[in-house]
Amino acid sequence: MISILINGGPILWIIMVLFFLAAIIIVERILFFKKIRVDEERLFSRVQSAIEKKHYDEALSICDTNESPLSSLMKSGINHRHFPKHTQKEILQEKANLEVPALEKHLSSLGTISHISPLLGLLGTVTGNISSFGLLGGSVSVSDPGLLATGISQALVTTAAGLIVAIPAVIFYNFLVSKVDLILIRMENQVNDMILLLNKDDIVNEDV
């Protein structure tokens, strides 16, 4: 293993660093999404029941015990329940937008790693081949296959390493981005549901 790292040259070390960075980002993001995952239907139902009874403190307490973008949205809506409907919607949409950076944290870095890892592997291939073919034009006798094999080994190792890093990085990047997109779609629906819930009495009075 050590000999492979040595033969891979400095580019392989860079790829290894990117591998560990990608692994850290993936694990951190998975733990983050697991932390904010809640039973949204049950949470909304409990908050709805408390609001319908005018127990706003109870509703806020329910939100505080569930750390998720939905609970943050509902808490903001409850705190601004006396505002006009259009103002409530603007506040909730702004609150939803504020959740985006936390959801997308480090994803751009993971995307960058997934793109540059195979390029670095290709660079290692090129430099390794340059080193190998340089021996053919130099004064060193090519009768020694070990010297020629060193450059070829560097080329092959860095190419493989770049792909080994890039493939899972791309898979997890797409998975995490799709998860963020799904959460954002749900949050958009939740904004509308919260507006209807907070103004339910007004809607009933208008119908009467």
N, C-alpha and C positions, 0 to 999 in steps of 0.2 A: 504493500500500500504506500509506504514511504517512498519507495523507488518510483512508483507511478507519479506521485506528486512532484518529485524532483524532475523526472523526465518531462512532465507537463509544462514546466517553465512558469514564469511569473503570471502569464495569462490564466493558467489553470488555478492559481491561487486566488486571482480576482473572481473567477467563476465560483470557486468554493465559498468565498465571502458572500457573493450574491445568493448562493444556495441557502446559507444560514439566515440571511436577511429575509428571504422569501419564506422560509419555514417559520420564522418568528412572526412575520406579518400574518400568515395564514392561521397559525394557532391563536394569535391575539384576536383576530377578527371572528373566528369560530366561537371563541369563549365570549366575546362581546355579544354576538347575536344570540347565543344561548342564554346570556344574562338577561337580555331585554325581552326574551320570548315569554309571552303570557297567553292565557286563554282569553282572547280579545272579546269573544261573544259573552263569556261569563262576566268579565270585568265591566263591559258596557252595560250589561243587564243589571249588575249590582249598583252601578252609579246611577243608572236610569231610575231604578226603584227609589233610591235615596232622594234624587232631585224631584221626582213626582210627589214625594212626601214633604218637600221643602226642607229636607234635612241636608243642607248644603255643607255643614261641617263634617257630617258623616261621609258625604260624597268625596270631600277633599281628603279625608283620612284614608278612604279606600284607594284613592289615587296615589297617596304617599307610600302605601305599602306595596305598590306594584311599579317597579322601575321599568318604564317602556315609553316609546314615543307616544303611544295612545294615551297613557295616563297623564303625560305632560300636556297633551292637547286638551284633554278633558278638564284638567286642573286650571289651565289658562281660561278655558271657556267659562267655567264656574265662577272664577274670580272676576270675569268681565260680563256677567250675566245681565247686569243692569244697563249695559250699553245698547244702542240701537243695533238691529240685526245686521245691517251692512258693515257697521264698525266691528261687531263680533267676528264676522267672516274675515275681514281684513286682518284682525289680530290673530285669529286661528291660522290663517294661511301664512302669516309671517312667522308664527311659532313653528309651523310645520317646516318652513324653509330653514329655520335655525337648527332643526334636527339633521338636516342633510350633511353638513360637514362631519358630524360624529359618525353617521352611517357610512360615509365614503372615506373615512380616515385611512390613510396608507394604501388605498386601492390603486392610486395613480403610481405609487412606487412599485407595487407588485406588477402592474402592467408594464412599467418600464423594464423591470427585471426580465419579464417574460419575452420582451422584444430584443433586448441587447445580449442576453445569454447566448443564443445561437450565433449572433454576430461575432461575439468574442470567441466562440468556438471556431468560427470560420477564420477569424484573424489568427488564431493559434495554428490552424491548418496551413495558412499561407506562410507564416513565419517559420513553421517547422519544415515545410517543403523548401523554402528559401535556404534554410540552414543545410538541408540534405543535398540540394543541388549545388550549393556553394562548395561542397567538398569535391564535387566532380570537376570543378574548374580550378581548384586550388592545388597546392603542392602536396597535400596529404594523399597517401596512397589509398585508393578505394578498395584495396584488397582486404582491408579491415572492415568487415561488415558491421561491426559494433558501432563505429562512428556514424555510419550512414543510417543505421537503425534508430539512433538516438533522435534525429530530426524527424524521421517518419513516425516514431512513437509519440513524440510531442504533438504532431499533427493529428493523429488518430485519437489520442487521449483528450485533447481539448475539444475536438469536435463532438465526441461522445458526451463529455461533461456538459457542454453547452446545451445539448439536446435534453440531457437528463434533468437539468435545472428548468429549462424552458417549458417542457411538456406539462409537468404538474403545475407550474406557475400559471400557464394559460388556462388549464382546466379550473383551478381554484379561482382565478381572476374572473372568469366568465360566470362561475357559480355564485361568487360573492356579489358581482354586479347585478345579476338577475335577482338575487335576494334583496338588494337595496331597491331595485326598481319595483319589486312586488310590495315592499313596505311603503314606498312613496305612493303607490296607487291606492293602497289601503288607507293611508293617512288622508289622501284627498277625499275618499269616501267618508272617512270618519269626521272630517271637518263639516261636511254637509249634514251628517247624522247628528252631530253635536248642535248645530244651528237649529235644526228641527226640534231637538229635545229641549233646548233652552227656551225656545219660543213657542212651545206647544200650547200654552194657555192663550197666547195672543192669536194663534192660528184658529183655535177653537172659538174664541170670541168673534173673530172675523166671520167665521162660518155662520155663527148664530145671528 
